[in-house]
């Protein structure tokens, strides 16, 4: 029986990318992934926030979390991310599709136990999601660090898969009177909504994020 590397794309391999630069660019463009692992033969897939730190992904959660405990034991796991860039509308139902960028990363995680190391990882996590935010907020204190599990998921194998372009209709369908093309999909940030008990000015990190000008002096 022919075997394949676990990260080798089997379906439509022409869409595969195996260079880490491509995969890391996709990871850096998102911050929600789905972590897959198995316990006693039972598979689980859990959505989680993540942040990339070099060749590793940072995950965090409650010390009571089964996922964090089991991943911290070093079991094999994977994390997948998908960004949808457009709806691909064809003349036939069969050829409808989507333009996307996706990544599947395989590896094992280890728990960070040193408090300063955990604190630095959490600050990196905050800044990865919103650059500059860590300096605008309070670091985790001793009790918060004790209640939080932080994992460093080392990426061993990784692959990306991407689709772009328009629909691929059959030649026999090209004269049908149906519209075909791509509807782009994009995420955007809305107007910031301050907490009811917050009187602080909008910070620089949020202004950069939403393109809001700094207040005049």
C-alpha positions as CSV (number, residue, x, y, z in Angstrom):
1,X,0.0,0.0,0.0
2,X,1.4,3.4,-1.0
3,X,1.8,5.8,1.9
4,X,1.9,9.5,1.9
5,X,3.3,12.2,4.2
6,X,0.5,13.3,6.5
7,X,0.6,16.8,5.2
8,X,0.6,15.9,1.6
9,X,-2.4,17.2,-0.3
10,X,-4.2,14.3,-2.0
11,X,-7.2,16.1,-3.6
12,X,-6.2,18.7,-6.3
13,X,-2.5,18.6,-5.4
14,X,-1.9,21.5,-7.9
15,X,-3.4,23.8,-5.3
16,X,-0.9,22.7,-2.6
17,X,1.9,24.8,-1.2
18,X,4.5,23.3,1.0
19,X,6.8,26.3,1.6
20,X,6.5,27.7,5.1
21,X,6.5,31.3,3.9
22,X,3.1,30.8,2.2
23,X,1.7,28.8,5.1
24,X,2.9,31.3,7.7
25,X,1.4,34.2,5.8
26,X,-2.0,32.5,5.9
27,X,-1.6,31.7,9.6
28,X,-0.7,35.4,10.3
29,X,-3.8,36.6,8.5
30,X,-6.1,34.8,10.9
31,X,-6.3,34.1,14.6
32,X,-8.9,31.4,14.9
33,X,-8.0,27.8,14.2
34,X,-9.5,24.4,14.8
35,X,-7.4,22.1,16.9
36,X,-7.9,18.4,16.3
37,X,-6.7,15.5,18.5
38,X,-7.9,12.1,19.7
39,X,-8.4,10.7,23.2
40,X,-8.9,7.0,23.6
41,X,-10.0,6.7,20.0
42,X,-12.5,9.6,20.3
43,X,-11.7,12.5,17.9
44,X,-12.2,16.1,19.0
45,X,-12.0,19.3,17.0
46,X,-12.1,22.5,19.1
47,X,-12.0,26.1,17.8
48,X,-9.4,28.2,19.5
49,X,-7.6,31.6,19.3
50,X,-3.9,31.2,18.4
51,X,-0.9,33.2,17.7
52,X,2.2,32.3,15.7
53,X,5.6,32.7,17.3
54,X,8.3,31.7,14.9
55,X,7.9,28.0,14.1
56,X,5.4,27.4,16.9
57,X,1.8,28.3,17.6
58,X,0.8,29.7,21.0
59,X,-2.4,28.4,22.6
60,X,-3.9,29.3,25.9
61,X,-6.9,28.3,28.1
62,X,-8.0,27.3,31.5
63,X,-5.9,24.8,33.5
64,X,-9.1,22.8,33.9
65,X,-9.5,22.4,30.2
66,X,-9.3,18.8,29.0
67,X,-7.9,20.0,25.7
68,X,-5.1,21.9,27.3
69,X,-4.2,19.1,29.7
70,X,-4.1,16.5,26.9
71,X,-2.2,18.6,24.4
72,X,0.2,19.5,27.2
73,X,1.0,15.8,27.5
74,X,2.5,16.0,24.1
75,X,0.0,13.9,22.1
76,X,-0.1,14.3,18.3
77,X,-2.4,17.1,17.2
78,X,-3.1,19.3,14.2
79,X,-4.4,22.8,13.7
80,X,-6.3,24.0,10.6
81,X,-7.2,27.5,9.4
82,X,-9.3,28.6,6.5
83,X,-9.8,32.0,5.0
84,X,-12.6,32.4,2.4
85,X,-11.8,35.0,-0.2
86,X,-14.7,34.7,-2.5
87,X,-17.8,32.8,-3.6
88,X,-17.3,31.2,-7.0
89,X,-20.7,31.1,-8.9
90,X,-20.9,28.9,-11.9
91,X,-23.5,28.2,-14.5
92,X,-24.0,24.7,-13.1
93,X,-24.5,23.6,-9.5
94,X,-21.6,21.2,-9.8
95,X,-19.0,23.8,-10.5
96,X,-19.9,26.2,-7.7
97,X,-17.0,26.7,-5.4
98,X,-15.1,29.1,-3.2
99,X,-11.8,30.9,-3.4
100,X,-9.9,30.2,-0.2
101,X,-6.5,29.9,1.6
102,X,-6.1,27.1,4.1
103,X,-3.4,25.6,6.3
104,X,-3.1,22.3,8.2
105,X,-0.2,22.1,10.7
106,X,0.9,19.0,12.5
107,X,3.0,18.7,15.6
108,X,3.0,18.3,19.4
109,X,2.6,20.9,22.1
110,X,4.4,21.4,25.4
111,X,3.2,23.4,28.4
112,X,5.0,26.5,29.4
113,X,5.4,26.4,33.2
114,X,7.9,29.2,34.0
115,X,5.8,32.3,35.0
116,X,7.9,34.9,33.2
117,X,7.9,32.7,30.1
118,X,4.1,32.3,30.3
119,X,3.7,36.1,30.8
120,X,5.8,36.8,27.8
121,X,3.8,34.3,25.7
122,X,0.5,35.9,26.7
123,X,1.9,39.3,25.8
124,X,3.0,38.0,22.4
125,X,-0.5,36.5,22.0
126,X,-2.2,39.8,22.6
127,X,0.1,41.7,20.2
128,X,-0.2,39.0,17.5
129,X,-4.0,39.6,17.4
130,X,-3.7,43.4,17.8
131,X,-0.3,44.9,17.4
132,X,0.6,47.3,20.1
133,X,-2.2,46.2,22.5
134,X,0.0,44.5,25.0
135,X,1.6,47.8,26.1
136,X,-1.8,49.4,26.4
137,X,-3.2,46.9,28.9
138,X,-2.1,45.2,32.2
139,X,0.0,42.1,32.1
140,X,-1.3,38.9,33.7
141,X,-0.7,38.8,37.4
142,X,0.4,35.8,39.5
143,X,-3.1,34.4,40.1
144,X,-4.1,34.8,36.4
145,X,-0.9,33.0,35.3
146,X,-1.6,30.2,37.8
147,X,-5.1,29.8,36.4
148,X,-4.0,29.8,32.7
149,X,-2.4,27.0,30.7
150,X,-0.1,28.2,27.9
151,X,1.0,25.7,25.2
152,X,3.7,26.0,22.6
153,X,2.7,23.9,19.6
154,X,5.8,23.2,17.6
155,X,5.0,22.9,13.9
156,X,6.6,19.7,12.5
157,X,4.7,19.3,9.2
158,X,2.6,22.0,7.4
159,X,0.9,22.5,4.1
160,X,-1.3,25.1,2.5
161,X,-4.0,24.8,-0.1
162,X,-5.3,27.7,-2.1
163,X,-7.9,28.4,-4.8
164,X,-8.2,31.6,-6.8
165,X,-9.8,32.6,-10.0
166,X,-13.2,32.3,-11.6
167,X,-15.6,29.4,-12.2
168,X,-14.6,26.4,-14.4
169,X,-17.8,25.8,-16.3
170,X,-18.2,23.0,-18.9
171,X,-17.9,24.2,-22.5
172,X,-21.4,22.9,-23.1
173,X,-22.7,25.4,-20.4
174,X,-21.1,28.5,-21.6
175,X,-24.1,29.7,-23.7
176,X,-26.5,29.2,-20.8
177,X,-28.2,32.4,-19.7
178,X,-26.9,32.2,-16.2
179,X,-24.6,34.7,-14.5
180,X,-21.2,33.3,-13.6
181,X,-18.3,34.9,-11.7
182,X,-16.8,35.6,-8.3
183,X,-18.3,37.5,-5.4
184,X,-15.4,38.6,-3.2
185,X,-15.6,38.0,0.6
186,X,-13.7,40.3,3.0
187,X,-13.8,40.8,6.8
188,X,-13.7,44.2,8.2
189,X,-13.7,45.9,11.6
190,X,-16.6,48.1,12.6
191,X,-16.7,51.2,14.8
192,X,-15.2,50.5,18.3
193,X,-17.8,50.2,21.1
194,X,-16.3,51.2,24.5
195,X,-17.4,49.4,27.6
196,X,-20.1,51.2,29.6
197,X,-17.7,51.9,32.4
198,X,-14.7,53.0,30.2
199,X,-13.8,56.7,30.0
200,X,-10.3,56.2,28.5
201,X,-9.5,57.6,25.0
202,X,-9.4,55.2,22.1
203,X,-5.9,53.7,22.1
204,X,-3.4,53.8,19.2
205,X,-3.7,50.1,18.4
206,X,-7.5,50.4,17.9
207,X,-7.2,53.6,15.9
208,X,-4.7,51.9,13.5
209,X,-7.0,48.9,13.2
210,X,-10.1,50.8,12.2
211,X,-8.3,53.7,10.4
212,X,-9.5,56.3,12.9
213,X,-7.5,59.5,13.1
214,X,-5.9,60.4,16.4
215,X,-7.9,63.0,18.4
216,X,-6.6,66.6,18.1
217,X,-4.7,68.0,21.1
